[in-house]
Amino acid sequence: MRLSLPPLRLEFKVTGEGMFEQSVLDNFDVEITLPADTPLLALHGTETVFKAASISGLAEFADALGFVLRNLRWDFEEDLSRHVGDIAAHRIAGLLTAFGAWQRQARQHLAENIAEYLTEENPTLANPVAVAAFSKANRSTPRRPEATGAARRKTRRLSRSQSQFDWIGIARVLESNRSVRLGMNKLMHKRIV
């Protein structure tokens, strides 16, 4: 079996006990090729990595290997207990698991807070309920060509008035500065006329 993750290339063989053993072989039954952005994909979970992987070789062996790799879970607590003892390993594993859960929860809360801010407090994004209501209302309203033309004309008028409003707002802010007032009045006069 060959596992390719550019620029790395690892070669393994499966022993009689079902364990991987590093080896150097010329002929491989299965080759698994992972894209270069696999470390970033791993942040989204192992399923995303498996979707991006390309498996070639003997179909039956590749299918069995894919099943094993999807369901393989490392028992790091067991390996850690060999170095620090069972109780310490159990406590360290509990801390690491709680820390991982806290990070997932913090990431989810941050995403929810940003979405709420962008839809409610600073309406940059449309509220899904409002979009659904708008879609439903527009589906039930028959479209008339004269109404569409009137809407375009109204939109043009609003955009013109908006640009004039922006210039007036800027002029009001700068009005306190007497040296700029004369130049702004000339500029506004040209813009409005």
C-alpha positions as CSV (number, residue, x, y, z in Angstrom):
1,M,0.0,0.0,0.0
2,R,1.3,3.5,-0.8
3,L,0.0,6.7,0.8
4,S,0.9,9.8,-1.1
5,L,0.5,13.3,0.4
6,P,2.7,15.7,-1.7
7,P,5.6,15.9,-1.0
8,L,5.5,12.9,1.3
9,R,5.2,9.3,0.1
10,L,4.7,6.5,2.6
11,E,4.8,2.8,1.8
12,F,3.3,0.2,4.0
13,K,2.3,-3.5,3.9
14,V,-0.4,-5.1,5.9
15,T,0.9,-7.9,8.2
16,G,-1.0,-11.1,9.0
17,E,-2.3,-9.6,12.2
18,G,-3.8,-6.7,10.2
19,M,-1.2,-4.2,11.3
20,F,0.6,-1.7,9.1
21,E,4.3,-2.2,8.7
22,Q,6.6,0.2,6.8
23,S,8.3,-1.4,3.9
24,V,9.8,-0.7,0.5
25,L,8.0,-2.5,-2.3
26,D,8.0,-2.1,-6.0
27,N,4.4,-3.3,-6.6
28,F,1.5,-1.9,-4.6
29,D,-2.0,-3.4,-4.4
30,V,-3.6,0.0,-3.4
31,E,-2.4,3.6,-3.7
32,I,-4.2,6.3,-1.7
33,T,-3.4,9.8,-3.0
34,L,-4.4,12.8,-0.8
35,P,-4.5,16.4,-2.1
36,A,-1.9,18.9,-0.8
37,D,-4.5,20.8,1.3
38,T,-5.3,17.7,3.4
39,P,-4.1,19.3,6.6
40,L,-6.7,22.1,6.1
41,L,-9.4,19.6,5.1
42,A,-8.7,17.7,8.3
43,L,-10.0,20.7,10.3
44,H,-13.4,19.9,8.8
45,G,-13.3,16.3,9.9
46,T,-12.1,13.0,8.6
47,E,-15.1,12.6,6.3
48,T,-14.0,15.6,4.3
49,V,-10.5,14.1,3.9
50,F,-11.9,10.8,2.7
51,K,-14.1,12.5,0.1
52,A,-11.0,14.3,-1.3
53,A,-8.8,11.1,-1.3
54,S,-8.2,9.2,-4.5
55,I,-7.9,5.4,-4.0
56,S,-6.7,3.2,-6.9
57,G,-5.7,-0.4,-7.1
58,L,-7.4,-3.7,-6.3
59,A,-11.1,-2.9,-5.8
60,E,-11.8,-5.4,-3.0
61,F,-8.7,-4.6,-1.0
62,A,-9.3,-0.8,-1.5
63,D,-12.9,-1.2,-0.3
64,A,-11.8,-3.1,2.8
65,L,-9.0,-0.6,3.5
66,G,-11.4,2.3,3.1
67,F,-13.8,0.8,5.6
68,V,-11.0,0.2,8.1
69,L,-9.6,3.7,7.8
70,R,-13.0,5.4,8.1
71,N,-13.8,3.5,11.3
72,L,-10.3,3.5,12.8
73,R,-10.0,5.4,16.1
74,W,-6.8,5.9,17.9
75,D,-6.9,5.0,21.6
76,F,-4.4,7.6,22.7
77,E,-5.3,7.1,26.3
78,E,-4.0,3.5,26.1
79,D,-0.7,4.6,24.5
80,L,-0.3,7.5,27.0
81,S,-0.9,5.1,29.9
82,R,2.3,3.2,29.0
83,H,4.3,6.4,29.7
84,V,2.5,8.1,32.6
85,G,0.3,5.5,34.2
86,D,-3.4,4.7,33.9
87,I,-4.8,7.3,36.2
88,A,-2.8,10.2,34.8
89,A,-3.5,9.1,31.3
90,H,-7.3,9.0,32.0
91,R,-7.2,12.5,33.5
92,I,-5.1,13.9,30.6
93,A,-7.5,12.3,28.1
94,G,-10.5,13.8,29.9
95,L,-8.9,17.2,29.9
96,L,-8.0,17.0,26.2
97,T,-11.5,15.8,25.3
98,A,-13.1,18.6,27.3
99,F,-10.8,21.1,25.7
100,G,-11.7,19.9,22.2
101,A,-15.4,20.1,23.1
102,W,-14.9,23.6,24.4
103,Q,-13.2,24.7,21.2
104,R,-16.0,23.2,19.0
105,Q,-18.6,24.9,21.2
106,A,-16.8,28.3,21.1
107,R,-16.4,28.0,17.3
108,Q,-20.2,27.3,16.9
109,H,-21.1,30.2,19.3
110,L,-18.9,32.6,17.4
111,A,-20.5,31.6,14.1
112,E,-24.0,32.0,15.6
113,N,-23.1,35.4,17.1
114,I,-21.6,36.7,13.8
115,A,-24.7,35.5,11.9
116,E,-27.0,37.2,14.4
117,Y,-25.0,40.5,14.2
118,L,-25.0,40.5,10.4
119,T,-28.8,39.8,10.3
120,E,-30.2,41.6,13.3
121,E,-27.9,44.4,14.6
122,N,-26.1,45.5,11.4
123,P,-28.4,44.0,8.6
124,T,-25.8,43.2,6.1
125,L,-27.3,39.7,5.5
126,A,-31.0,39.1,4.9
127,N,-32.9,37.3,7.7
128,P,-33.9,33.8,6.4
129,V,-37.5,34.3,7.6
130,A,-37.8,37.6,5.8
131,V,-36.3,36.1,2.6
132,A,-38.9,33.3,2.8
133,A,-41.7,35.8,3.3
134,F,-40.5,38.0,0.5
135,S,-40.2,35.0,-1.9
136,K,-43.7,33.8,-0.9
137,A,-45.2,37.3,-1.5
138,N,-43.5,37.7,-4.8
139,R,-44.7,34.3,-6.1
140,S,-48.3,35.2,-5.4
141,T,-48.1,38.7,-7.0
142,P,-48.6,38.8,-10.7
143,R,-46.0,40.7,-12.6
144,R,-47.0,43.6,-14.8
145,P,-44.6,45.2,-17.3
146,E,-45.6,48.8,-16.4
147,A,-45.0,48.0,-12.7
148,T,-41.5,46.7,-13.5
149,G,-40.7,49.9,-15.4
150,A,-42.0,52.1,-12.6
151,A,-39.8,50.2,-10.1
152,R,-36.8,50.8,-12.3
153,R,-37.5,54.5,-12.5
154,K,-38.0,54.7,-8.7
155,T,-34.8,52.9,-8.1
156,R,-32.9,55.3,-10.4
157,R,-34.4,58.3,-8.5
158,L,-33.5,56.8,-5.2
159,S,-29.9,56.1,-6.2
160,R,-29.6,59.7,-7.4
161,S,-31.0,61.1,-4.2
162,Q,-28.8,58.8,-2.2
163,S,-25.7,60.1,-4.0
164,Q,-26.8,63.7,-3.3
165,F,-27.5,62.9,0.3
166,D,-24.0,61.5,0.7
167,W,-22.5,64.8,-0.6
168,I,-24.8,66.9,1.7
169,G,-23.7,64.7,4.7
170,I,-20.1,65.2,3.9
171,A,-20.6,69.0,3.6
172,R,-22.3,69.1,7.0
173,V,-19.4,67.3,8.6
174,L,-16.9,69.6,7.0
175,E,-19.0,72.7,7.6
176,S,-17.3,73.5,10.9
177,N,-14.0,74.0,9.0
178,R,-14.4,77.5,7.5
179,S,-11.5,77.1,5.1
180,V,-13.1,74.1,3.4
181,R,-16.7,75.5,3.4
182,L,-16.2,77.6,0.3
183,G,-14.7,74.8,-1.7
184,M,-17.5,72.3,-0.7
185,N,-20.2,74.8,-1.6
186,K,-18.8,75.1,-5.1
187,L,-18.5,71.3,-5.4
188,M,-22.1,70.7,-4.1
189,H,-23.4,73.3,-6.5
190,K,-21.8,71.6,-9.4
191,R,-23.0,68.1,-8.2
192,I,-26.7,69.2,-7.6
193,V,-27.0,71.3,-10.8
